[in-house]
Amino acid sequence: MIKVRKIIFLDIDGTLVDYEGKVPESAVEAIKKARGTCLI
């Protein structure tokens, strides 16, 4: 049986999206790294 998990990420301190609505390059790299390790 496959277990499905759902996760909601909230950015409350501006680390994923800055106050101008842009994603910093450091966040893009972290997302790519997480995808490569099957974390997301």
N, C-alpha and C positions, 0 to 999 in steps of 0.2 A: 504494500500500500504506500502510495506517495503522499507525503505530508506537505501541504501547501501553507506557506506562511506569508502574511501580509505585513508590511512595515510602512509606517508613515514617517518621513523625515521632515522636521520643521527647522527652519533657519531663523532663529530668534536673535542672533548676535551679529549678523552680517558676514558670516564666514563663507557661505556658499554663494550668495548673491549680495553684491554691495548695495549701498543706498541709492545708486543710480540704476539699479536693475541689471547690472552686468555681472557675469560670472568671471571671477578672477582666474588667471591661468593656473594658479596653484590648485584651485578647486577642480578644474578640468582634468589636470594630471592625476589628482587623487581619485576621481571617478573612473578614469581609464584604468588605473592600477587596481581598484576594487573589482571592476568588471573582469579583468584578466585573472583574478584569483577566485572567480565565481562567488564573490561576496554579494554582488548585486546582479 
